Amino acid sequence: MSVVIIGGNECMVCQYEKICKAYGCKAKVFAKERSGFKKKLGSPDLMILFTNTVSHKMVHSAVTEAKRNRIQIARAHSSSAAALTSVLENYCR
């Protein structure tokens, strides 16, 4: 299963990837909005939005891409490791 994480803390990117790997998921993490975001998004099975640490503009563009490509969206207010684990518990097992 492939996962795209949007938002979160830059210092926790490696930890997010390790948690996803433990659940058998391949992860891409976009902690900040960068140019070419839509092209780099790809076609994941699940998109996780950490809504507390991401701009409204980035959420809007991510949701638009998700709807266009029929990607499932999970939202978590907190960007902690526990929040990511909780989302993956619901969607990966």
BELFENTA-V142140 format. One record per pair of residues at least 12 apart in sequence whose C-alpha atoms are under 7 Angstrom apart, sorted by sequence separation. I is the first residue (numbers start at 1). J is the second residue. D is the distance in Angstrom with one decimal. If there is no record, write none. Layout:
BEGIN
i j d
I J D
I J D
END
This chain:
BEGIN
i j d
13 29 6.5
10 31 5.6
3 25 6.5
9 31 6.1
1 24 6.9
2 25 5.4
3 26 6.0
4 27 5.6
5 28 6.2
6 29 6.1
7 30 6.1
8 31 5.3
1 25 4.9
2 26 4.7
3 27 4.7
4 28 4.8
5 29 4.7
6 30 4.9
7 31 4.4
47 71 6.8
51 75 6.7
1 26 6.3
2 27 5.9
3 28 6.4
4 29 5.9
5 30 6.1
6 31 5.9
7 32 6.5
33 58 6.6
46 71 6.0
47 72 6.1
48 73 5.9
49 74 6.3
50 75 6.1
51 76 6.2
52 77 5.2
45 71 6.0
46 72 4.9
47 73 4.8
48 74 4.8
49 75 4.8
50 76 5.0
51 77 4.9
52 78 6.1
44 71 6.7
45 72 6.5
46 73 5.9
47 74 6.1
48 75 5.7
49 76 6.2
50 77 5.5
50 78 6.2
50 79 5.4
4 44 6.4
3 44 5.5
2 44 4.9
3 45 6.1
4 46 6.5
5 47 6.0
6 48 6.1
7 49 6.3
8 50 5.8
2 45 5.4
3 46 4.9
4 47 4.8
5 48 4.8
6 49 5.0
7 50 5.1
1 45 6.1
2 46 6.6
3 47 5.8
4 48 6.1
5 49 6.1
6 50 6.2
8 53 5.6
7 53 5.5
7 54 4.8
16 81 6.8
23 92 6.8
8 79 4.9
END
